[in-house]
Amino acid sequence: MKLLLIILGLGLSCNTQAQQPSDLQQARDIVASFSKALKSTLKPALKQLGPVAAINVCTEAAPRLAMQFSATTDWQVSRTSLKNRNPQNAPDQWEQQTLQLFEQQKAQGKDITQLEHWQLVTQQGTKVLRYMKAIPTAAKPCLACHGSNINPKIQAQLTASYPLDKATGYQVGDIRGAFSLKKQL
């Protein structure tokens, strides 16, 4: 496993500006737009409805936004995590290895907001560009639902909405997960 992470790390270090596919900036732009759309949906819900009711907004909005970005671009857009809230967002092998690479880079002191990884892979005979961007954990509003000291009412709603929830126990500065994009070339 360590050898695989080292190989992935070497691959990341080889991702130089000259080697970047032209679609890479498009992936970055989609992540920025998706993140902004998600925040602009969640923040008003938190303010107007409170965190308990906002859980339902997040439950519906995040997958809907991912589908909208997937439908309007050439990319399949999703989020994933080593500690996923929704089992449908569990990482595949490439995503899991990339998330572990992000954790290693964080441990080396790298800025979480700058962690990204891309790779050209072949899946079922088709070339695919894969891209991931780390999602950092911020104090507000993240820890209300993803922290260690979750309000019992919020926890009850999380348990009802996500019975297999693993996305708690985070602290400010942790990698909560990543945006994950892939595009057939």
MARBA-3410 file (N, C-alpha, C, O; in Angstrom, 1 decimal):
185
0.8,-1.2,0.0,0.0,0.0,0.0,0.9,1.2,0.0,0.6,2.2,-0.7 ~ 2.0,1.2,0.8,2.8,2.4,0.9,3.5,2.6,-0.5,3.6,3.8,-0.9 ~ 3.9,1.5,-1.2,4.5,1.7,-2.5,3.5,2.3,-3.5,3.9,3.2,-4.3 ~ 2.2,1.9,-3.4,1.2,2.5,-4.3,1.1,4.0,-4.0,0.9,4.8,-5.0 ~ 1.1,4.4,-2.8,0.9,5.8,-2.4,2.2,6.6,-2.9,2.0,7.7,-3.3
3.3,6.0,-2.8,4.5,6.6,-3.3,4.5,6.8,-4.8,4.8,7.8,-5.3 ~ 4.0,5.8,-5.5,3.8,5.9,-6.9,2.8,6.9,-7.3,3.1,7.7,-8.2 ~ 1.7,7.0,-6.6,0.8,8.1,-6.8,1.4,9.4,-6.5,1.2,10.4,-7.3 ~ 2.2,9.5,-5.5,2.8,10.8,-5.2,3.8,11.2,-6.3,3.9,12.4,-6.6 ~ 4.5,10.2,-6.8,5.4,10.5,-7.9,4.6,11.0,-9.1,5.1,11.9,-9.8
3.5,10.3,-9.4,2.7,10.8,-10.5,2.2,12.2,-10.3,2.1,12.9,-11.2 ~ 1.9,12.5,-9.0,1.4,13.9,-8.7,2.5,14.9,-9.0,2.3,16.0,-9.5 ~ 3.8,14.5,-8.6,4.9,15.4,-8.8,5.2,15.6,-10.3,5.8,16.6,-10.7 ~ 4.8,14.7,-11.1,5.0,14.8,-12.5,3.9,15.5,-13.2,4.0,15.8,-14.4 ~ 2.9,15.9,-12.5,1.8,16.7,-13.1,2.3,18.1,-13.3,1.8,19.0,-12.6
3.2,18.4,-14.2,3.7,19.7,-14.4,2.7,20.5,-15.3,1.9,19.9,-16.0 ~ 2.9,21.8,-15.3,2.1,22.7,-16.1,2.1,22.3,-17.6,1.1,22.3,-18.3 ~ 3.3,21.9,-18.1,3.5,21.6,-19.5,2.7,20.3,-19.9,2.3,20.1,-21.0 ~ 2.5,19.4,-18.9,1.8,18.1,-19.2,0.3,18.2,-18.9,-0.3,17.2,-19.2 ~ -0.2,19.2,-18.4,-1.6,19.3,-18.1,-2.5,19.2,-19.3,-2.3,20.0,-20.2
-3.5,18.4,-19.3,-4.4,18.4,-20.4,-5.2,19.6,-20.4,-5.4,20.3,-19.4 ~ -5.7,20.0,-21.6,-6.4,21.3,-21.7,-7.7,21.3,-20.9,-8.2,22.3,-20.5 ~ -8.2,20.1,-20.6,-9.5,20.0,-19.8,-9.3,20.2,-18.3,-10.3,20.3,-17.6 ~ -8.1,20.3,-17.9,-7.8,20.4,-16.4,-8.4,21.7,-15.9,-9.0,21.7,-14.8 ~ -8.2,22.8,-16.6,-8.8,24.1,-16.1,-10.3,24.0,-16.0,-10.9,24.6,-15.2
-10.9,23.3,-17.0,-12.4,23.2,-17.0,-12.8,22.4,-15.7,-13.8,22.8,-15.1 ~ -12.0,21.4,-15.3,-12.3,20.6,-14.1,-12.3,21.5,-12.9,-13.1,21.5,-12.0 ~ -11.2,22.3,-12.8,-11.1,23.3,-11.7,-12.2,24.3,-11.7,-12.7,24.6,-10.6 ~ -12.6,24.8,-12.8,-13.7,25.7,-12.9,-15.1,25.1,-12.4,-15.9,25.7,-11.7 ~ -15.3,23.8,-12.8,-16.5,23.1,-12.4,-16.5,22.9,-10.9,-17.5,23.1,-10.2
-15.4,22.5,-10.3,-15.3,22.4,-8.9,-15.6,23.7,-8.2,-16.3,23.7,-7.2 ~ -15.0,24.8,-8.6,-15.2,26.1,-8.0,-16.7,26.4,-8.1,-17.3,26.9,-7.1 ~ -17.3,26.2,-9.2,-18.8,26.5,-9.4,-19.7,25.6,-8.6,-20.6,26.1,-8.0 ~ -19.3,24.3,-8.5,-20.1,23.4,-7.7,-20.0,23.7,-6.3,-21.0,23.8,-5.6 ~ -18.8,24.0,-5.8,-18.6,24.4,-4.4,-19.4,25.7,-4.1,-20.1,25.8,-3.0
-19.3,26.7,-4.9,-20.0,27.9,-4.7,-21.6,27.7,-4.7,-22.2,28.3,-3.8 ~ -22.1,26.9,-5.6,-23.5,26.6,-5.7,-24.0,25.9,-4.4,-25.0,26.2,-3.9 ~ -23.2,24.9,-4.0,-23.5,24.2,-2.8,-23.6,25.1,-1.6,-24.5,25.1,-0.8 ~ -22.6,25.9,-1.4,-22.5,26.9,-0.3,-23.7,27.9,-0.4,-24.3,28.2,0.7 ~ -24.0,28.4,-1.6,-25.0,29.4,-1.7,-26.4,28.8,-1.5,-27.4,29.5,-1.3
-26.5,27.5,-1.6,-27.8,26.8,-1.2,-27.9,26.5,0.2,-28.9,26.6,0.9 ~ -26.8,26.0,0.8,-26.8,25.6,2.2,-26.8,26.7,3.2,-27.5,26.7,4.2 ~ -26.0,27.8,3.0,-25.9,28.9,3.9,-27.2,29.6,4.2,-27.5,29.8,5.4 ~ -28.0,29.9,3.2,-29.3,30.5,3.5,-30.3,29.5,4.3,-31.0,29.9,5.1 ~ -30.2,28.2,3.9,-31.0,27.2,4.6,-30.6,27.2,6.1,-31.5,27.1,7.0
-29.3,27.2,6.4,-28.9,27.2,7.7,-29.4,28.4,8.5,-29.8,28.3,9.6 ~ -29.3,29.6,7.9,-29.7,30.8,8.5,-31.2,30.9,8.7,-31.7,31.3,9.8 ~ -32.0,30.5,7.7,-33.4,30.6,7.8,-34.1,29.5,8.5,-35.1,29.7,9.2 ~ -33.6,28.2,8.3,-34.3,27.0,8.8,-33.6,26.4,10.0,-34.2,25.7,10.8 ~ -32.3,26.7,10.2,-31.5,26.1,11.3,-30.9,24.9,10.8,-31.2,24.3,9.7
-29.9,24.4,11.5,-29.1,23.2,11.0,-29.9,21.9,10.9,-29.6,21.1,10.0 ~ -30.9,21.7,11.8,-31.6,20.4,11.7,-32.4,20.4,10.4,-32.3,19.4,9.6 ~ -33.1,21.4,10.0,-33.9,21.4,8.8,-32.9,21.5,7.5,-33.3,21.0,6.5 ~ -31.8,22.2,7.7,-30.9,22.3,6.6,-30.3,21.0,6.2,-29.8,20.9,5.1 ~ -30.3,20.0,7.1,-29.8,18.7,6.7,-30.5,18.2,5.5,-29.9,17.6,4.6
-31.9,18.3,5.5,-32.7,17.9,4.4,-32.3,18.7,3.1,-32.4,18.1,2.0 ~ -32.0,19.9,3.2,-31.6,20.7,2.1,-30.4,20.2,1.5,-30.2,20.0,0.3 ~ -29.4,19.9,2.3,-28.1,19.3,1.9,-28.3,17.9,1.3,-27.7,17.6,0.3 ~ -29.2,17.1,1.9,-29.5,15.8,1.4,-30.0,15.8,0.0,-29.6,15.0,-0.9 ~ -30.8,16.8,-0.3,-31.4,16.9,-1.7,-30.5,17.8,-2.6,-30.4,17.4,-3.8
-30.0,18.8,-2.1,-29.3,19.8,-3.0,-27.9,19.2,-3.5,-27.7,19.4,-4.7 ~ -27.1,18.6,-2.7,-25.8,18.2,-3.2,-25.9,17.2,-4.3,-25.2,17.4,-5.3 ~ -26.7,16.1,-4.2,-26.8,15.2,-5.4,-27.5,15.9,-6.6,-27.1,15.6,-7.8 ~ -28.4,16.8,-6.4,-29.1,17.5,-7.5,-28.1,18.4,-8.2,-28.1,18.4,-9.4 ~ -27.3,19.1,-7.5,-26.3,20.0,-8.1,-25.2,19.1,-8.8,-24.8,19.5,-9.9
-24.8,18.0,-8.3,-23.8,17.2,-9.0,-24.4,16.7,-10.3,-23.7,16.6,-11.3 ~ -25.7,16.3,-10.3,-26.4,15.8,-11.5,-26.5,17.0,-12.5,-26.3,16.7,-13.7 ~ -26.8,18.2,-12.0,-26.9,19.3,-13.0,-25.5,19.6,-13.6,-25.5,19.8,-14.8 ~ -24.5,19.6,-12.8,-23.2,19.9,-13.4,-22.8,18.7,-14.3,-22.1,19.0,-15.4 ~ -23.1,17.5,-14.0,-22.8,16.4,-14.9,-23.6,16.5,-16.2,-23.1,16.2,-17.3
-24.8,16.9,-16.1,-25.7,17.0,-17.3,-25.3,18.2,-18.2,-25.5,18.1,-19.4 ~ -24.7,19.2,-17.7,-24.4,20.4,-18.5,-22.9,20.5,-18.9,-22.5,21.5,-19.5 ~ -22.2,19.5,-18.5,-20.7,19.5,-18.9,-20.4,18.1,-19.4,-21.3,17.2,-19.4 ~ -19.2,17.9,-19.9,-18.8,16.5,-20.3,-18.2,15.7,-19.2,-17.7,14.6,-19.4 ~ -18.4,16.2,-17.9,-17.8,15.6,-16.8,-18.8,14.9,-15.9,-20.0,15.3,-15.8
-18.4,13.8,-15.3,-19.2,13.2,-14.2,-18.7,13.8,-12.9,-17.6,13.7,-12.6 ~ -19.7,14.5,-12.2,-19.3,15.3,-11.1,-19.9,14.6,-9.8,-21.0,14.2,-9.8 ~ -19.0,14.5,-8.8,-19.5,13.9,-7.5,-18.6,14.4,-6.4,-17.6,15.1,-6.6 ~ -19.0,14.0,-5.2,-18.1,14.2,-4.0,-17.9,12.8,-3.3,-18.8,11.9,-3.5 ~ -16.8,12.7,-2.6,-16.5,11.4,-2.0,-15.7,11.7,-0.7,-15.2,12.8,-0.5
-15.5,10.7,0.1,-14.8,10.9,1.4,-14.4,9.5,1.9,-15.0,8.5,1.6 ~ -13.3,9.5,2.7,-12.9,8.2,3.4,-13.9,8.0,4.5,-14.1,6.8,4.9 ~ -14.6,9.0,4.9,-15.6,8.9,6.0,-16.9,9.5,5.4,-17.3,10.6,5.7 ~ -17.5,8.7,4.5,-18.7,9.3,3.8,-20.0,9.2,4.6,-20.1,8.4,5.5 ~ -20.8,10.2,4.3,-22.1,10.2,5.0,-23.1,9.4,4.3,-23.9,8.6,4.9
-23.1,9.4,3.0,-24.0,8.6,2.1,-23.2,7.5,1.5,-22.2,7.8,0.8 ~ -23.6,6.2,1.7,-22.8,5.1,1.1,-22.7,5.2,-0.5,-21.8,4.7,-1.0 ~ -23.6,5.9,-1.1,-23.5,6.1,-2.6,-22.3,6.9,-3.0,-21.9,7.0,-4.1 ~ -21.8,7.7,-2.0,-20.6,8.5,-2.3,-19.3,7.9,-1.8,-18.3,8.5,-1.7 ~ -19.3,6.6,-1.6,-18.1,5.9,-1.2,-17.1,5.9,-2.3,-17.4,5.9,-3.5
-15.8,6.1,-1.9,-14.8,6.2,-3.0,-14.5,4.9,-3.7,-14.5,3.9,-3.1 ~ -14.2,5.0,-5.0,-13.8,3.9,-5.7,-12.3,3.8,-5.4,-11.7,4.6,-4.6 ~ -11.6,2.8,-6.0,-10.2,2.5,-5.6,-9.3,3.7,-6.0,-8.5,4.1,-5.1 ~ -9.5,4.3,-7.1,-8.7,5.5,-7.5,-8.9,6.7,-6.5,-8.0,7.3,-6.1 ~ -10.2,6.9,-6.2,-10.5,8.0,-5.3,-10.0,7.7,-3.9,-9.5,8.7,-3.3
-10.0,6.5,-3.4,-9.5,6.2,-2.1,-8.0,6.4,-2.1,-7.5,7.0,-1.1 ~ -7.3,6.0,-3.1,-5.9,6.2,-3.1,-5.5,7.7,-3.2,-4.6,8.1,-2.5 ~ -6.3,8.4,-3.9,-6.1,9.9,-4.0,-6.4,10.6,-2.6,-5.6,11.4,-2.2 ~ -7.4,10.2,-2.0,-7.7,10.7,-0.7,-6.6,10.4,0.3,-6.3,11.2,1.2 ~ -6.1,9.2,0.3,-5.0,8.8,1.1,-3.7,9.6,0.8,-3.0,10.0,1.7
-3.5,9.9,-0.5,-2.4,10.8,-0.9,-2.6,12.2,-0.3,-1.6,12.8,0.2 ~ -3.8,12.7,-0.4,-4.1,14.0,0.2,-3.8,14.0,1.7,-3.2,15.0,2.2 ~ -4.2,13.0,2.4,-3.9,12.9,3.8,-2.3,12.9,4.1,-1.9,13.6,5.0 ~ -1.6,12.2,3.2,-0.1,12.2,3.4,0.4,13.6,3.1,1.3,14.1,3.9 ~ -0.1,14.3,2.1,0.4,15.6,1.8,0.0,16.6,2.9,0.8,17.5,3.3
-1.2,16.5,3.5,-1.6,17.3,4.7,-0.6,17.1,5.8,-0.2,18.0,6.4 ~ -0.2,15.8,6.1,0.7,15.5,7.2,2.1,16.1,6.9,2.8,16.3,7.9 ~ 2.4,16.3,5.6,3.7,16.9,5.3,3.6,18.5,5.4,4.6,19.1,5.1 ~ 2.4,19.0,5.7,2.3,20.4,5.9,1.8,21.2,4.7,1.8,22.4,4.7 ~ 1.3,20.5,3.7,0.8,21.1,2.5,-0.6,21.8,2.8,-1.3,21.2,3.6
-0.8,22.9,2.1,-2.1,23.6,2.3,-3.2,22.8,1.7,-3.2,22.5,0.5 ~ -4.2,22.4,2.5,-5.3,21.6,2.1,-6.1,22.2,1.0,-6.5,21.5,0.1 ~ -6.2,23.6,1.0,-7.0,24.2,-0.1,-6.3,24.1,-1.4,-7.0,24.4,-2.4 ~ -5.1,23.7,-1.5,-4.4,23.6,-2.7,-4.2,22.2,-3.2,-3.7,21.9,-4.3 ~ -4.7,21.2,-2.4,-4.5,19.8,-2.8,-5.5,19.4,-3.9,-6.7,19.5,-3.8
-4.9,19.0,-5.0,-5.6,18.5,-6.1,-4.8,17.4,-6.8,-3.6,17.3,-6.6 ~ -5.4,16.5,-7.5,-4.7,15.5,-8.2,-5.5,15.1,-9.5,-6.7,15.1,-9.5 ~ -4.8,14.9,-10.6,-5.4,14.4,-11.8,-4.5,13.4,-12.4,-3.3,13.2,-12.2 ~ -5.2,12.5,-13.2,-4.5,11.4,-13.9,-5.3,11.0,-15.1,-6.5,10.9,-15.0 ~ -4.6,10.7,-16.1,-5.2,10.1,-17.3,-5.1,8.6,-17.1,-4.0,8.0,-16.8
-6.3,7.9,-17.1,-6.3,6.5,-16.9,-7.1,5.8,-18.0,-7.7,6.5,-18.8 ~ -7.0,4.5,-18.1,-7.8,3.8,-19.1,-8.8,2.9,-18.3,-8.4,2.1,-17.5 ~ -10.0,3.1,-18.6,-11.1,2.3,-18.0,-11.9,1.6,-19.1,-12.5,2.3,-20.0 ~ -11.9,0.3,-19.1,-12.6,-0.5,-20.1,-12.3,-0.1,-21.5,-13.2,0.1,-22.3 ~ -11.0,0.1,-21.7,-10.5,0.5,-23.1,-10.7,1.9,-23.5,-10.3,2.3,-24.6
-11.2,2.8,-22.6,-11.4,4.2,-22.9,-10.5,5.1,-22.0,-10.4,4.8,-20.8 ~ -9.9,6.1,-22.7,-9.1,7.0,-21.9,-10.0,7.9,-21.1,-11.0,8.5,-21.7 ~ -9.7,8.1,-19.8,-10.5,8.9,-18.9,-9.6,9.9,-18.2,-8.6,9.4,-17.7 ~ -10.0,11.1,-18.1,-9.3,12.1,-17.3,-10.0,12.1,-15.9,-11.2,12.4,-15.8 ~ -9.3,11.8,-14.8,-9.8,11.9,-13.5,-9.2,13.1,-12.8,-8.0,13.4,-12.9
-10.0,13.7,-11.9,-9.6,14.9,-11.2,-10.2,14.9,-9.8,-11.4,14.6,-9.7 ~ -9.4,15.3,-8.8,-10.0,15.4,-7.5,-9.4,16.7,-6.8,-8.2,17.0,-7.1 ~ -10.2,17.3,-6.0,-9.8,18.5,-5.3,-10.3,18.3,-3.9,-11.5,18.1,-3.6 ~ -9.4,18.5,-2.9,-9.7,18.2,-1.5,-10.7,19.3,-1.0,-10.7,20.4,-1.4 ~ -11.6,18.8,0.0,-12.5,19.7,0.6,-12.1,19.8,2.1,-12.1,18.9,2.8
-11.6,21.1,2.5,-11.2,21.3,3.8,-12.4,21.4,4.8,-13.5,21.9,4.4 ~ -12.2,21.1,6.0,-13.2,21.3,7.1,-13.0,22.7,7.7,-11.9,23.0,8.2 ~ -14.1,23.5,7.7,-14.0,24.8,8.3,-14.9,24.8,9.6,-15.7,23.8,9.8 ~ -14.7,25.7,10.5,-15.4,25.7,11.7,-16.9,25.9,11.5,-17.7,25.1,12.0 ~ -17.3,26.9,10.7,-18.7,27.1,10.5,-18.9,27.0,9.0,-18.0,27.6,8.2
-19.9,26.4,8.5,-20.9,25.7,9.2,-20.6,24.2,9.3,-21.4,23.4,9.9 ~ -19.4,23.8,8.9,-19.1,22.3,8.8,-19.2,21.5,10.1,-19.9,20.5,10.1 ~ -18.7,22.1,11.1,-18.6,21.3,12.4,-20.0,21.1,13.0,-20.1,20.2,13.9 ~ -21.0,21.9,12.7,-22.3,21.7,13.2,-22.8,20.3,12.9,-23.5,19.7,13.7 ~ -22.5,19.8,11.8,-23.0,18.4,11.3,-21.8,17.4,11.2,-22.1,16.2,11.1
-20.6,17.9,11.1,-19.5,17.0,10.8,-18.5,16.9,12.0,-17.5,16.2,11.9 ~ -18.7,17.7,13.1,-17.7,17.7,14.2,-17.9,16.6,15.2,-18.5,15.6,14.9 ~ -17.3,16.8,16.3,-17.4,15.8,17.4,-18.5,16.1,18.4,-19.1,15.1,18.9 ~ -18.8,17.3,18.7,-19.8,17.7,19.6,-21.0,18.2,18.9,-21.3,19.4,18.9 ~ -21.8,17.2,18.3,-22.9,17.6,17.5,-24.2,17.7,18.4,-24.4,16.8,19.3
-24.9,18.7,18.3,-26.2,18.9,19.0,-27.0,17.7,18.9,-27.2,17.1,17.8 ~ -27.6,17.2,20.0,-28.5,16.0,19.9,-29.6,16.0,18.9,-29.9,15.0,18.3 ~ -30.2,17.2,18.7,-31.3,17.3,17.7,-30.7,17.1,16.3,-31.3,16.4,15.4 ~ -29.5,17.7,16.0,-28.9,17.5,14.7,-28.5,16.1,14.5,-28.7,15.5,13.5 ~ -27.9,15.5,15.6,-27.5,14.1,15.5,-28.7,13.1,15.2,-28.5,12.2,14.4
-29.8,13.4,15.8,-31.0,12.6,15.6,-31.4,12.7,14.1,-31.8,11.7,13.5 ~ -31.4,13.9,13.6,-31.8,14.1,12.2,-30.7,13.4,11.2,-31.1,12.8,10.2 ~ -29.5,13.5,11.6,-28.4,12.9,10.8,-28.6,11.3,10.8,-28.5,10.7,9.7 ~ -28.9,10.8,11.9,-29.1,9.4,12.1,-30.3,8.9,11.3,-30.3,7.9,10.6 ~ -31.4,9.7,11.3,-32.6,9.4,10.5,-32.3,9.5,9.0,-32.8,8.7,8.3
-31.6,10.5,8.6,-31.3,10.7,7.2,-30.2,9.8,6.6,-30.3,9.4,5.5 ~ -29.2,9.5,7.5,-28.1,8.8,7.1,-27.7,7.7,8.1,-26.8,7.9,8.9 ~ -28.5,6.6,8.1,-28.2,5.6,9.2,-26.8,5.0,9.1,-26.3,4.5,10.2 ~ -26.1,5.1,8.0,-24.7,4.5,7.9,-23.7,5.7,7.9,-22.6,5.5,7.4 ~ -24.0,6.8,8.5,-23.2,8.0,8.5,-21.8,7.7,9.2,-21.7,7.2,10.3
-20.7,8.0,8.5,-19.4,8.0,9.0,-18.7,9.3,9.0,-17.5,9.5,9.4 ~ -19.5,10.4,8.6,-18.9,11.7,8.4,-18.9,12.6,9.6,-19.3,13.8,9.4 ~ -18.5,12.1,10.7,-18.4,13.0,11.9,-17.1,12.8,12.6,-16.2,12.0,12.1 ~ -16.8,13.6,13.6,-15.5,13.6,14.3,-14.5,14.4,13.6,-13.3,14.4,14.0 ~ -14.8,15.3,12.7,-13.9,16.1,12.0,-13.5,17.3,12.9,-14.3,17.7,13.8
-12.3,17.9,12.7,-11.9,19.1,13.3,-11.5,20.1,12.2,-11.3,19.7,11.1 ~ -11.4,21.4,12.6,-11.0,22.4,11.6,-9.7,22.0,11.1,-8.7,21.6,11.8 ~ -9.6,22.1,9.7,-8.3,21.7,9.1,-8.2,20.3,8.6,-7.3,19.9,7.9 ~ -9.2,19.5,8.9,-9.2,18.1,8.4,-9.7,18.1,7.0,-10.3,19.0,6.5 ~ -9.3,17.1,6.2,-9.8,16.9,4.9,-11.1,16.1,5.0,-11.1,14.9,5.4
-12.2,16.8,4.7,-13.5,16.2,4.9,-13.8,15.2,3.7,-14.6,14.3,3.9 ~ -13.2,15.5,2.6,-13.5,14.6,1.4,-12.9,15.3,0.2,-11.9,16.1,0.3 ~ -13.5,15.1,-1.0,-13.0,15.7,-2.2,-14.1,15.7,-3.2,-15.0,14.9,-3.3 ~ -14.0,16.7,-4.1,-14.8,16.8,-5.3,-14.1,15.8,-6.3,-12.9,15.8,-6.3 ~ -14.9,15.0,-7.0,-14.3,14.0,-7.9,-15.0,14.2,-9.2,-16.2,14.1,-9.4
-14.1,14.3,-10.3,-14.6,14.5,-11.6,-14.0,13.5,-12.5,-12.8,13.1,-12.3 ~ -14.7,13.0,-13.5,-14.1,12.2,-14.6,-14.7,12.5,-15.9,-15.9,12.8,-16.0 ~ -13.9,12.4,-16.9,-14.4,12.7,-18.3,-13.7,11.8,-19.3,-12.5,11.6,-19.3 ~ -14.6,11.2,-20.1,-14.0,10.3,-21.2,-13.4,11.2,-22.3,-14.0,12.2,-22.6 ~ -12.3,10.8,-22.7,-11.6,11.5,-23.8,-11.7,10.9,-25.1,-11.2,11.3,-26.1
END
